[in-house]
Amino acid sequence: MDLKQLEYFVHVAEMGSFTRASVYLQVAQPALSRQVRTLEVELRQPLLDRNGRGVTLTEAGKRLLAHARSILQQVERARDDLEDQRGAATGRLAIALPPSVSRTLTGPLVKAFRAQLPRANLSVVEGLSAYALEWLAIGRVDCAVVYNVTPSPAIDLQPLLDEPLFLVSARPSTRAARVGPPITLQALAEHELVMPSRPHSVRMLLETALAGDGRRARVALEIESVPAILDLVLQGECHAVLAENAIRSSGQPQAFQLRPIGPPPLAATLWMATSAQRPRGPLIEQGTNLVQGLLKQLWR
C-alpha cells in the first residue's frame, strides 16, 4: 500500500467512476484501475462494486475511505508544517465559520486572502460551533470562528468580538421604528420563538440566561437554517433571537424590527479557535489575523 494507491482509490470512490477519476487525475484509466486492483489484492478483499453505471463502495471500501482521507490529510499537513518551518505562508488553510458569519465574511475573506497570501489556498467550511470544534479536533479544519465555547486544554481560544442579541420580529409597517425599545428577559419568555435546536450556541446562551431568572424559552419551532427562520418571522409565525449581522445579511433588513435584550444586555461572544495540539505555522498565524481584522472591520 502506498500513498498514490490511496489517492487514486479516494478519487474513484468520491467520483463514483474510474472514467471521471482518470480525467480529473489525468491518469490513463487502465493504469488507474490496475493501481486500485493492486490495493484490493494486497488487502485481500474487494473495495469497490463495479457496474455499468460506475462504482459503489463495499463495506470494506467505506472503512478504508475514512482511513485514506485521514492519512492523506496528515501527509498534506506534514508537508505544510515543513514549509511553515521555512517561514513561508504556503499550503492550505481550512477554516470553519458559523452560517450567520459565513454569509457576510466569506466573500471579503476570499478576496483579501488571495491578495495577501497568494501562495496559499483557502478552504471555507460552514457549520455550527459544536460541529466546527469537532472538525478542529480531528484535523478537518485548521481554525474555526465559534460562539460561546467552553474552554478546553485541547483548544486555544482568542476572543474576537461581542455580538449583542435582539428579539427579531416582522416590522409592522415602514413607519414603525426599525430598532424598538429594549425587552427584558421576563417579557421575552412570553414570546413564541423559532430557534435552532440544541446545542446551537445562541439557543444555549438564551436558555442559560432565562434559567438564571427562573424561566424557560417558549420554543415553538426548531429550525436549523437562519434564512428559513427569518422567512417564518416575516410570515408572522413567531419571533427569533439573533445577532444584527444575521439581519444585515438577509437581503431585506428593513423588513424586520429589532429589540435589544436586557438589561443586562444579552450578547454572544465570537472566538477564534485553533488546536493546542498542533503547531501554529505562519499560514495559520497570518490567516487568523486576517479573519480577526475583517470581522472587526465588517461588524463595526
GUTI-410887 format. One record per atom (N, C-alpha, C): x, y, z; residue in three letters. Coordinates in steps of 0.2 Angstrom, whole numbers, plus 2048, in hexadecimal, padded with zeros to 3 digits. Example, Ala and Ser with C-alpha at 12.3 -4.5 7.8 and 13.67 -1.06 7.14 Angstrom:
8427E4827ALA;83E7EA827ALA;8427F0827ALA;8407F5823SER;8447FB824SER;840800827SER;
This chain:
8047FA800MET;800800800MET;804806800MET;80380B7FBASP;8078117FBASP;8028177FAASP;80581D7FBLEU;8018237FBLEU;7FD8247F4LEU;8008227EFLYS;7FD8237E8LYS;7F781F7E8LYS;7F88187EAGLN;7F28147EAGLN;7EC8177EEGLN;7EE8197F4LEU;7E881C7F8LEU;7E58227F5LEU;7E98267F2GLU;7E782C7EEGLU;7E282A7E8GLU;7E48257E5TYR;7E08237DFTYR;7DA8207E1TYR;7DA81C7E7PHE;7D48197E9PHE;7CF81E7ECPHE;7D28237EFVAL;7CD8287F2VAL;7C982C7ECVAL;7CD82E7E7HIS;7CA8317E2HIS;7C582D7DEHIS;7C68277DDVAL;7C18227DAVAL;7BB8227DEVAL;7BC8217E5ALA;7B78207E9ALA;7B28267EAALA;7B582C7EAGLU;7B28327EBGLU;7AE8347E4GLU;7B18327DEMET;7AE8347D8MET;7A982F7D5MET;7AA8297D8GLY;7A58237D6GLY;7A78207CFGLY;7AD8227CDSER;7AE8207C6SER;7B68207C5SER;7B881A7C1PHE;7BF81A7BFPHE;7C081F7BAPHE;7BB8207B5THR;7BC8257B0THR;7BD82C7B2THR;7B882E7B7ARG;7B98357B9ARG;7BF8367BDARG;7C18317C1ALA;7C78327C5ALA;7CD8327C1ALA;7CD82E7BBSER;7D382F7B7SER;7D48357B3SER;7CE8387B2VAL;7CE83F7AEVAL;7D18447B3VAL;7CE8447BATYR;7D08497BFTYR;7D88487C0TYR;7DA8427C1LEU;7E18417C3LEU;7E68417BDLEU;7E38417B7GLN;7E78417B1GLN;7EC83A7B1GLN;7E88357B3VAL;7EC82E7B3VAL;7E882A7AEVAL;7EB8267AAALA;7E88217A6ALA;7E381C7AAALA;7DD81B7A7GLN;7D88177ABGLN;7DB8107ADGLN;7DE80C7A8PRO;7E18067AAPRO;7E68067B0PRO;7EA80B7B0ALA;7EF80C7B5ALA;7EC80D7BCALA;7E78117BBLEU;7E38137C1LEU;7DF80D7C4LEU;7DC8097C0SER;7D98037C2SER;7DE7FE7C5SER;7E47FD7C2ARG;7E97F87C4ARG;7EB7FA7CBARG;7EC8017CCGLN;7EF8037D3GLN;7E98017D8GLN;7E38027D7VAL;7DE8017DCVAL;7DD7F97DDVAL;7DE7F67D7ARG;7DD7EE7D8ARG;7E37EB7DCARG;7E97EE7DBTHR;7EF7EC7DFTHR;7ED7ED7E6THR;7EA7F37E8LEU;7E87F47EFLEU;7E47EF7F2LEU;7DF7ED7EEGLU;7DA7E87F0GLU;7DD7E17F1GLU;7E27E07ECVAL;7E67D97EDVAL;7EA7D97F4VAL;7ED7DF7F5GLU;7F17DF7FBGLU;7ED7DE801GLU;7E77E2801LEU;7E27E1807LEU;7DE7DB807LEU;7DE7D7802ARG;7DB7D1801ARG;7D37D2802ARG;7D07D77FFGLN;7C97D87FFGLN;7C77DD7FAGLN;7C17DD7F7PRO;7BF7E27F2PRO;7BE7E87F6PRO;7BF7EE7F3LEU;7BE7F47F6LEU;7B87F87F2LEU;7B87F67ECLEU;7B37F97E7LEU;7AE7F47E4LEU;7A87F57E3ASP;7A37F17DFASP;7A37F57D8ASP;7A57F27D3ARG;7A57F57CCARG;79F7F37C9ARG;79C7F87C5ASN;7967F67C1ASN;7967FB7BBASN;7917FA7B7GLY;7917FE7B1GLY;7908067B2GLY;78E8087B8ARG;78D80F7B9ARG;7938127BDARG;79780E7BFGLY;79D8107C3GLY;79F80C7C8GLY;7A180E7CEVAL;7A380A7D4VAL;79F80C7DAVAL;79E8087DFTHR;79C8097E5THR;7A18067EATHR;7A18097F0LEU;7A58067F5LEU;7A28007F9LEU;7A77FB7FATHR;7A57F57FETHR;7A67F8806THR;7A47F380AGLU;7A57F5811GLU;7AC7F6813GLU;7B07F2810ALA;7B77F3811ALA;7BA7F980EALA;7B77FB808GLY;7B9801805GLY;7B7807809GLY;7B180780CLYS;7AF80D810LYS;7B480E816LYS;7B6808819ARG;7BB80981FARG;7C180C81CARG;7C4809817LEU;7CA80B814LEU;7CA813812LEU;7C481580FLEU;7C481C80DLEU;7C5821813LEU;7C281F819ALA;7C382381EALA;7CA824820ALA;7CD81E821HIS;7D581E822HIS;7D982181DHIS;7D7820817ALA;7DB823811ALA;7DB82B811ALA;7D582D813ARG;7D4835813ARG;7D8837819ARG;7D883481ESER;7DC836824SER;7E3836823SER;7E6831820ILE;7ED83081EILE;7EF835819ILE;7EB836814LEU;7ED83B80FLEU;7ED842812LEU;7E9844817GLN;7E884A81AGLN;7EF84B81EGLN;7F1846822GLN;7F6846826GLN;7FD847822GLN;7FD84481CVAL;803845818VAL;80384C816VAL;7FD84F814GLU;7FD856811GLU;7FF85B817GLU;7FD85981DARG;7FF85E823ARG;80685D824ARG;809857823ALA;810857825ALA;81485B820ALA;81285B819ARG;81585F814ARG;815866816ARG;80F868818ASP;80D86F81AASP;812871820ASP;81286D825ASP;81686E82BASP;81D86F829ASP;82086C824LEU;82786C822LEU;82887381FLEU;82387581BGLU;82387B817GLU;82388181CGLU;81F880821ASP;81E885827ASP;82588682AASP;82988182BGLN;82F88182EGLN;83488682AGLN;833887824ARG;83788B820ARG;834892820ARG;82F893824GLY;82C89A824GLY;82789C81FGLY;82589881AALA;821899815ALA;81A898816ALA;81689D815ALA;80E89C816ALA;80C898810ALA;80D89280FTHR;80A88E809THR;80688880CTHR;803884807GLY;7FF87F809GLY;7F8880809GLY;7F487D80DARG;7ED87D80DARG;7EA87F814ARG;7E6884814LEU;7E388681BLEU;7DB88581ALEU;7D988081FALA;7D287E81FALA;7CF882825ALA;7CA886824ILE;7C788982AILE;7BF88882AILE;7BD887830ALA;7B6886831ALA;7B288C833ALA;7AC88E830LEU;7A9894832LEU;7A2892834LEU;79F895839PRO;79889583APRO;794897834PRO;78E894833PRO;78A89782DPRO;78989E82DPRO;7878A1832SER;7858A8832SER;78B8AD831SER;7918AA833VAL;7978AE832VAL;79A8AD82BVAL;7998A7828SER;79B8A5822SER;7988A981CSER;7928AB81DARG;78E8AE818ARG;7918B5817ARG;7948B881CTHR;7978BF81BTHR;79E8BF81ATHR;7A28BA81DLEU;7A98BA81DLEU;7AC8B6817LEU;7A98B1815THR;7AD8AD810THR;7AF8B180ATHR;7AB8B5807GLY;7AD8B9801GLY;7B38BD802GLY;7B28C2807PRO;7B88C6808PRO;7BE8C280APRO;7BD8BC80ELEU;7C38B8810LEU;7C78B580ALEU;7C38B3805VAL;7C68B07FFVAL;7CA8B57FCVAL;7C78BB7FBLYS;7CB8C07F7LYS;7D18C27FBLYS;7D18C3801ALA;7D78C6805ALA;7DC8C0805ALA;7DA8BA806PHE;7DE8B4806PHE;7E28B4800PHE;7DF8B47FAARG;7E38B47F4ARG;7E88B97F3ARG;7E68BF7F6ALA;7EA8C57F5ALA;7F08C57FAALA;7EF8C2800GLN;7F48C3805GLN;7F88BC805GLN;7F58B6804LEU;7F98B0804LEU;7F88AC7FDLEU;7FB8AF7F8PRO;7FA8AC7F1PRO;7FD8A57F1PRO;8028A37F5ARG;80589C7F4ARG;8018977F8ARG;7FC8997FBALA;7F88947FFALA;7F18937FCALA;7EE88E7FEASN;7E788C7FCASN;7E288D802ASN;7DC88F801LEU;7D7890807LEU;7D188B805LEU;7CF88880BSER;7C988380BSER;7C4886810SER;7BE88780FVAL;7B988A814VAL;7B4884815VAL;7B388281BVAL;7AE87D81DVAL;7A9881821VAL;7A2880820GLU;79D883824GLU;79A87E828GLU;79988082FGLY;79687B833GLY;79587F83AGLY;79187C83ELEU;79087E845LEU;79687D849LEU;79688184FSER;79C881853SER;79E87B855SER;799877857ALA;79B87085AALA;79E86C855ALA;79B86C84FTYR;79E86884ATYR;7A586A848TYR;7A6871848ALA;7AD874846ALA;7B287284BALA;7B0871851LEU;7B586F856LEU;7B7868855LEU;7B2864853GLU;7B485D851GLU;7B885C84BGLU;7B7860846TRP;7BB860840TRP;7C2862842TRP;7C3867847LEU;7CA86A849LEU;7CD86484DLEU;7CA860851ALA;7CD85B855ALA;7D0855850ALA;7CC85484BILE;7CE84E846ILE;7D3850841ILE;7D4857840GLY;7D885A83BGLY;7D585B835GLY;7CF85B834ARG;7CB85D82EARG;7CC86482CARG;7CD869832VAL;7CE870831VAL;7D4872835VAL;7D7877833ASP;7DC87A837ASP;7DA87F83CASP;7D588283BCYS;7D3887840CYS;7CB88883FCYS;7C888B844ALA;7C088C843ALA;7BE892847ALA;7BA896844VAL;7B689B848VAL;7B089884BVAL;7B0899852VAL;7AA895855VAL;7A789A85AVAL;7A189885CTYR;79D89C862TYR;79E899868TYR;79F89C86EASN;79E89A875ASN;7A0893876ASN;7A6892875VAL;7A988B876VAL;7AB88A87DVAL;7AB884880THR;7AE882886THR;7B6881886THR;7BA88488APRO;7C1883889PRO;7C387C88APRO;7C887A886SER;7CB873886SER;7D2873885SER;7D686F888PRO;7DD86F888PRO;7DF86D881PRO;7DB86A87CALA;7DD868876ALA;7DC86E871ALA;7D9874873ILE;7D787986FILE;7DA880871ILE;7DD88386DASP;7DF88A86EASP;7D988F86CASP;7D7894870LEU;7D289886FLEU;7D489F86FLEU;7D28A386BGLN;7D48AA86BGLN;7CD8AE869GLN;7CB8B386EPRO;7C58B686DPRO;7C58BB867PRO;7C08BB863LEU;7C08C085DLEU;7BC8C685ELEU;7B58C5860LEU;7B18CA861LEU;7AA8C8865LEU;7A78CC867ASP;7A08CB86AASP;79B8CD866ASP;7968C9864GLU;7908CA860GLU;78A8CB865GLU;7878D1865PRO;7818D2869PRO;77B8CE866PRO;7778CB869LEU;7718C7867LEU;76B8CB867LEU;7668CA862PHE;7608CD862PHE;75A8C8861PHE;7548CB864LEU;74E8C7862LEU;74C8CA85BLEU;74B8C5857VAL;74A8C7850VAL;7438C684EVAL;73F8CB84BSER;7388CA84ASER;7378CD843SER;7328CB840ALA;7308CE839ALA;72E8D683BALA;7318DA837ARG;72F8E1838ARG;7288E3836ARG;7248E683APRO;71D8E6839PRO;71B8EB833PRO;7208F0832SER;71F8F582DSER;7258F982CSER;7268FC826THR;72C900825THR;72C906829THR;72790882CARG;72790D831ARG;72A90B838ARG;729905839ALA;72B902840ALA;733903840ALA;735904846ALA;73D904847ALA;7408FE846ALA;7468FE842ARG;7498F8841ARG;74C8F5847ARG;74F8F984BVAL;7518F6852VAL;74C8F9857VAL;7498F485AGLY;7448F585FGLY;7478F6866GLY;7438F786BPRO;7458F8872PRO;7488F1874PRO;74C8F1879PRO;74F8EB87CPRO;7498E787FPRO;74B8E087FILE;7468DC882ILE;74A8D8888ILE;7478D788DTHR;74A8D3893THR;7498CC892THR;74E8C8895LEU;74D8C1895LEU;7468BE897LEU;7448C189CGLN;73D8BF89EGLN;7388C0899GLN;7388C5895ALA;7338C6890ALA;7348C288AALA;73B8C1888LEU;73D8BD883LEU;73A8B6884LEU;73A8B388AALA;7388AC88BALA;7318AB88AALA;72D8B1888GLU;7268B0887GLU;7258AF87FGLU;72A8B087BHIS;7298B0874HIS;72B8A9871HIS;7278A786CGLU;7298A1869GLU;72E8A2864GLU;73389E864LEU;73989E861LEU;73A89985CLEU;73E89A856VAL;741895852VAL;748896852VAL;74B890854MET;752890855MET;755889853MET;75C889852PRO;75F883851PRO;75F87E857PRO;760878856SER;75F87385BSER;76687385FSER;766871865ARG;76C870869ARG;77186B865ARG;77886D865PRO;77B871869PRO;77D878866PRO;77987B862HIS;77A88185FHIS;77C886864HIS;78188A863SER;78488E868SER;78089486ASER;77C897866VAL;77789C868VAL;77289986CVAL;76F89386AARG;76A89086DARG;76C88E875ARG;77288C875MET;77588A87CMET;776890880MET;77889687DLEU;77989C881LEU;77389F883LEU;76E89F87FLEU;7678A1881LEU;76489D887LEU;764897886GLU;76189288BGLU;765893892GLU;76B894891THR;76F894898THR;76D89B89BTHR;76D8A0897ALA;76B8A789AALA;7648A789DALA;75F8A389ALEU;7588A389CLEU;75889E8A2LEU;75C8998A2ALA;75C8948A8ALA;75E8988AEALA;76389D8ADGLY;7668A18B3GLY;7608A58B6GLY;75B8A78B2ASP;7568AB8B4ASP;74F8A68B6ASP;7508A08B6GLY;74B89B8B8GLY;74689A8B2GLY;74889B8ACARG;74389B8A7ARG;7468968A1ARG;74189589CARG;743890897ARG;741894890ARG;74589288BALA;743895884ALA;73D891882ALA;73889587EARG;73389287BARG;735891874ARG;73888B872VAL;73A88986CVAL;735886868VAL;731889863ALA;72C886860ALA;72E88285AALA;734884857LEU;736880851LEU;73E880851LEU;74187A84FGLU;74887A84FGLU;74A879848GLU;74D87E845ILE;75087E83FILE;75788083FILE;75B87C83BGLU;76287D83BGLU;765882836GLU;761884831SER;76388982CSER;76189082ESER;76689582EVAL;76489C830VAL;76089F82BVAL;76189E824PRO;75C8A181FPRO;75589E820PRO;754898822ALA;74D895823ALA;74A898829ALA;74E89982EILE;74C89C834ILE;7498A3833ILE;74D8A782FLEU;74B8AE82DLEU;7458AE829LEU;7448A9824ASP;73E8A8820ASP;7388A7825ASP;7388A382ALEU;7338A282ELEU;7318A8833LEU;7368AC835VAL;7358B2838VAL;7318B7834VAL;7338B882DLEU;7308BC829LEU;7288BA828LEU;7278B4828GLN;7208B1828GLN;71C8B282EGLN;71F8B5833GLY;71C8B6839GLY;71B8B083EGLY;71E8AA83CGLU;71D8A4840GLU;71F8A5847GLU;7258A8848CYS;7288A984ECYS;72E8AE84ECYS;7328AE853HIS;7378B2854HIS;73E8AE854HIS;7438B2853ALA;74A8AE854ALA;74F8B2858ALA;7548AF85AVAL;7598B385EVAL;7608B285AVAL;7628B7857LEU;7688B7853LEU;76C8BD854LEU;7728BD851ALA;7778C3851ALA;7758C784BALA;7778CE84BGLU;7758D2846GLU;7788D083FGLU;77E8CD83FASN;7818CB839ASN;77D8C6835ASN;7798C2838ALA;7758BD835ALA;76F8C1831ALA;76D8C7834ILE;7688CB830ILE;76B8CE82BILE;7718D182CARG;7748D5827ARG;7758D1820ARG;7778CB821SER;7798C681CSER;7738C3819SER;76D8C581BSER;7678C1819SER;7648C4812SER;7678CA810GLY;7648CC809GLY;75F8D180AGLY;75B8D1810GLN;7558D6811GLN;7558D8818GLN;75B8DB81BPRO;75B8DD822PRO;7558E1824PRO;7538E581FGLN;74E8EA821GLN;7478E7823GLN;7468E1821ALA;7408DD822ALA;73F8DB82AALA;7448DB82EPHE;7448D9834PHE;7458DE83APHE;7428DD83FGLN;7438E1845GLN;7478DE84AGLN;74C8E184DLEU;7518DF852LEU;7508E2859LEU;74F8DE85EARG;74F8E1865ARG;7558DE869ARG;7598E286BPRO;75F8E0870PRO;75C8DC876PRO;7608D7878ILE;75E8D387DILE;7618D5884ILE;75E8D7889GLY;7618D988FGLY;75D8DF892GLY;7608E2897PRO;7678E089APRO;7678DA89FPRO;76D8D78A0PRO;7738D989DPRO;7738D7896PRO;7778DA891PRO;7768D888APRO;7788D1889PRO;7758CD885LEU;7768C6883LEU;77B8C687DLEU;7818C487DALA;7858C4877ALA;7898BD876ALA;78A8BB870ALA;78E8B586FALA;7958B786DALA;79A8B486FTHR;7A18B586ETHR;7A38B1869THR;7A78B4864LEU;7AA8B085ELEU;7B18AF860LEU;7B48A985FTRP;7BA8A7861TRP;7BE8A485BTRP;7C48A585BMET;7C88A1856MET;7CB89B859MET;7CA895857ALA;7CC88F85AALA;7D188C855ALA;7D7889858THR;7DC886855THR;7DE880859THR;7E187B856SER;7E387585ASER;7E987685FSER;7E9874865ALA;7EF875869ALA;7F386F869ALA;7F286A865GLN;7F6864864GLN;7F986485DGLN;7F8869859ARG;7FC86A853ARG;800870852ARG;80587184FPRO;80987784FPRO;80587C84BPRO;80688284DARG;803888849ARG;80988B844ARG;80988983EGLY;80E88C839GLY;80C893837GLY;810895832PRO;80F89C830PRO;80889D82CPRO;806897829LEU;7FF898825LEU;7F989982ALEU;7F989482FILE;7F4895834ILE;7F489C838ILE;7FA89E839GLU;7FB8A483DGLU;7F98AA839GLU;7FB8AA832GLN;7F98B082EGLN;7F18AF82CGLN;7EF8A982BGLY;7E88A8829GLY;7E38AA82FGLY;7E58A8835THR;7E08AA83BTHR;7E18B283CTHR;7E68B583BASN;7E78BC83CASN;7E38C0836ASN;7E38BD830LEU;7DF8C082BLEU;7D78BF82DLEU;7D58B982FVAL;7CE8B9831VAL;7CC8BD837VAL;7D08BE83CGLN;7CF8C3841GLN;7CE8CA83FGLN;7D38CC83AGLY;7D28D3838GLY;7CC8D4834GLY;7CA8CF830LEU;7C48D082BLEU;7BE8D0830LEU;7BD8CC835LEU;7B78CB839LEU;7B68D283DLEU;7BC8D583FLYS;7BB8DB843LYS;7B98E183ELYS;7BC8E0838GLN;7BA8E6833GLN;7B38E5831GLN;7B18DF82FLEU;7AA8DE82CLEU;7A48DF832LEU;7A68DD838TRP;7A18DD83DTRP;7A18E4841TRP;7A58E983FARG;7A68EF842ARG;7A08F3842ARG;
